Amino acid sequence: MDRTERFHLIDMLLSNHGVVSFQTLLERLEVSRATLKRDLEYLRNRLNAPIVWDREAGGYRFDRGDGRGAQYELPGLWFSAEEIHALLTMQHLLANLDAGGLLGPHIRPLMARLTGLLGSGRHPAEEVRRRIKVIPIAARRLSLDHFAALGSALLRRRRLVITYYAKGRDETTEREVSPQRLVHYRENWYLDAWCHLRRGLRSFAVDGVRRAEILEQPAREVPDKHLDAVLGSGYGIFSGRKLSWARLRFSPERARWVALEQWHPKQRGRLLRDGRYVLELPYSDDRELVMDILRHVPEVEVLAPAALRQNIANKLRAGLARLETSQSSRLEACLSTPPIT
């Protein structure tokens, strides 16, 4: 009987019998006294099991009134792919934030808890981390102090004054904002907030925050439905109220991948008889959508709308012109270089 099976047997015995003696546990698990003690300690300290020794009853039992019972859940013999990815991703996010400062003392217990969960299957946590990797792509560095300030204002429902650098416009502005939620999207953090300067909802990249000061004024509250309507209805992180629908058609070769992907929660897709795949999805700002479409060139056609198709064509022409200019410059440089004698 391996350790996970012993955990489940201990859980079953305590749940079914209420109080179970140490000797009974030894006999049912067929292990040494030292192994049983280690198992009980692991269940209590790593999996948060509310197991206590009842001196009067002469055995172990669950104490559901100690405040830990609601947090206790014995994992299965093995995690699903979704659970493994979620746990490893959470561990990765916490590890990146644990750089000292305000969040450090709160993050370390969570890291220990996640390590305990990962190690409670058939394989130890170190083996899980070694065999399964979560590789972040294009994650940008952010200031832990600014992240802590944003999180604190968000939960305390206070306004913020931020100095914000917008990379797209190469512009730095000072804003007073009412934070609504923090969003982790494509390996980076964003703050959805009501901007009192622009008098509307905006999404701010946390790595663009250069200064953050918490104010005493209460934050303006925005209903979740309004947040989702403005910031969550379109494609990607660039959103708005006015939606357009993109219709894309992928080659049979690329369809084998794209047909299994979710680009947007409200997307519509259908497989054609010739093997091609048509994908339809809403967007309000095409910047991020254009980048994703270009990844599939030349295996994708933009069927609609015309403005999106024209934007893609302009990007391709500009890229080709730049490539040809660069090649011509190199050729001219080679021809103008005197031969070595």
N, C-alpha and C positions, 0 to 999 in steps of 0.2 A: 504494500500500500504506500503510494507516494504522499508527499506532504499535502498537496491539494485535496486528495481524497480524505486524508485525516482531518483537514479543516472542515470539510463538509460533514463528516461523521460526528465531529465534536458539536458542530452547529445543530445537527439533527437530534443528537442525544439531549442537549440542553433545551432545545425547543420542545421536544416531545415529553421529557420527564421532569422538567422544571429544575430539579436539583440532582446532580450526578456526582458521586464520590470520586476521589482521585483514583482509588483502586479500580473502580468500574471502568473509568476511562483507560487505565493501563491495560486491562484485560480486553476491552473491545478494540483498542487500537493496536495492541500487540507490539508495543514499543518500550524503550527503556524509560525510567523516571526522568532522566535528563532530557530526552527527546520530547516527552510530554510537556515538561516545564517550558522548553523552548517554544513549542507550538502554542501554548497558552499565552506566553509573553508576546509572541508575534501577532496573534489574533488581537490582543488588547492594545499593543503599542503601535502596530503598523496598519492594521485593518480597522482599528477603532471599535472593536467588539466590546460591548459592555459586560464582560465576564468578571464576576466577583466571587470571592470565597465567602460562603455563608457558614460561620463558625457554629451557629446553633443548629443548622440543618446538616452540617457535616459534609458539605459538598460545594461544587461550583454551580452557579446559576447566572442567568442574564439579569442585569439590573437595568430595566427600561426607564427608570426614573432618574438616572444620573446625568441626563442631558446628552449622552452620546448615542443612545439607542437609535434615534431617528437618522443618524449619519452612518449607521452600520449597514453594510450590504456585502455579503460574501460573494466575490466574483465567481464566474463560472470556471470550468476546467480550462477554458481557453477563450481569449477575447476574439470578437469578430474583427474583420478588417477595419470597419468604421471605428470600433472602440480603440483598437491599437493606434490608428492614426490620430484620433482625438486625444488620447493620453500622451502620446509622444509630442504632438503639436503643443499641448498645454505645457508640457515639461520644457519644450524649446522656448516658448514665449516667456515663461517664468525665469528660465536660466538667463535669457537676454536682459531681463529687467533687474535681476539680482546683482546690482553693482554697488551695493551699499545704499546709504541714504534712508529716506523715510519708509520705503517699501520692503527693505531687506528683512527686518524681523518678522514681517507677515508672510513673505514669500517662502522663507526657509521651511516652515512647517508644512506648507502646501507641497513643496518639492519632496519632502520626506513622505508625505501621504501618497503622492503619485508614484514614487519609487516603490512603496509598499504594494500599491495596486498592480504595477507592472510585474513585480516579482511574485505575485500570488498565484500565477498560473503554473504550468508545468515547468517553466524555465525561469531562472533568476533574472532580476531586472537588468543586470550587466549584459547577460546573453541576449535579451530582447533588444537592448539598445545597440548592441554590436551587429546583430543580424538584420535589424529593421531600421532604416535611416529615413529621416524627414529632412530633405534638402531644401532650404529656403532659397528662392530666386529673386533677385532684385530688391532685397530688403534694404531699406535705407536707415542710417543711424539716426537716433533721436536722443534728446537730452532727457535723462531720467528725472531731473528736477522739474522740467517743464511737464513731463508726463504725470508726475505726482501732483503738480498744481492743477492740471486739467482734471484729473480724476477726483481730487478733493473737492474742487468747485462743482463738479458734476453731481457728486453724491450729496454735498451740502446744499445744493440748489442755490448757488451764489453766482453772480456775474463775474466775468473776467475781463481784464484789459490785456490784450495780447499785441505784441509786435510781430507781424506776419510777413514772411517773404514768399511771394507767389512766383514760382519758377517759370511758369508759362509766360508771364508778363515781365519778368525780371524787375519786380516792383516790391518795395517794402512799405507797408502801411500799419497804422495803429488802429486797432478795432476794439470796441466794447461788445462782448458777446454774451449770450445766455446759453451755456452748454446744455445739450439735450441727450446725447449719447456718444459713446466711443465705439468706433467700428474698426475691426481688424479685417482688412481686405487685401488679398494678393500680397501677403507678407508685410504690409505696412499699416500703420494706425492713422485713422482719420477722426476728427471731431465734428460731429453734426451739431450746429449751433444756430441760434437766431442772431444775426448780425445787426446790431443797432445802428451801425453806420450805413449799411445798404438797405436796412429795413426789410430784411427777408432771410430765409433759411440759406445757409451756406455750409459746405463741407470743407474743412481745413485739414491739410496734411499735417500731422503732428510734428514731423521732422522740419516743417517750415516755420514753426513757432520759435522766435528768437528771444522772446520775453513773455512771461505770464505772471500777472498779479491778480490775486483774488480780492474782489470787492465785497463790501458788506451788503450791497443791494441784492435783494432776492432776484433769482433768475426768472425771466419770462417763461411761462410754461406753454409748450406747444403740444397739442394732442398727437398721440401716436399715428392716428389715421392721416393727419395732415403731414406729419413727417414722412410717412411712407408714400403719400401721394406726390410729394414734391421731390424727395430724395431717393425713394426706393422703387419708383415705377419704371424708370428708364434703364438703359443698359449701362453697367459699370458705375464708377464713382461720380461721373459727371451727369447730373440729373436735372430735371426741371418739370414744369407742368405740361408743356406742349410736347406731345409724343408723336413720333413718326414710326412707321413699321418698315424694317428692312427685310427684303426677301433675297436670300442668297441661294445659289445652286452650286453644289460641289460635285466634282468628278466622281465616278464609281470608285476609283482608288482611294480618294480622300474621304468618301462617304463612310467607309468602314470605320473610321475614327470619329468623325464629327457626329454621326448618327447616335453615338453613345454618350456624347458630351452634353452638359447643361451649360448653355451660355447665359440664360436668363430664366427665372422661375416661370414666366408666362410665355415662353417660346412655343412655337408650333413647328412640327417637322413631319415630312412624309418622304418615303422612299419611292422613287419612280421605277417604272418597269425596266428601264435600261440601266438601272443600278445607281443613277445619280440621286442626290439627296437635296431636298429643298428645305431651307430653314428660314422661319420668319420670327422676328423678335422686335420688341419695342425699344426705342431710344429717344432721348431728347437732345443729347449733345453727342456728336459722332466721333469725337477725338479718340476715345478708347476703342470704339468699335472699328474705326479705320485701322488702328494698329493691329487688331486681331484678324481682320480680313486680309491685310497684307502678308500675314504669316503664312497664308494658304495659297498665295499667288504662285503659279498660274492655274491652280486646281479649283479656283472659285470664280463664279460670275456674280456680279451685283445686278439683280434683275430690277430692283426698285428700292427706294425712290430714285428719280433721275439725279437729284442733287447729290446723293451719296455716291452714285456711280461716277458722276463727274469729279467728285472730290478724290476718289480712288484713282481715276485716270490721271488727274493732275499730279498726284503724288508719284505715280509711276513715271510719268514723263519727266518730272523734276529730278527724280533719282537717276534715270537713264542719262539725262543731260549732264548731271554732275559727274557720273561715271565716265562718260565720253570725254568731258573736259579734262578730268584727272588723267585719263590715259593719253590724251593728246599732249598734255603738259609733260608727262614723263617721256614720251617719244621725242618731243622737241629738245628736252634736256639731254637725252642720250645723243641725239644728232649733233647738238652744239658742243658736246664735250670733245676736245681734241684727242686724237688717238695717242696711246702710250707708245713711245718709241724707245 
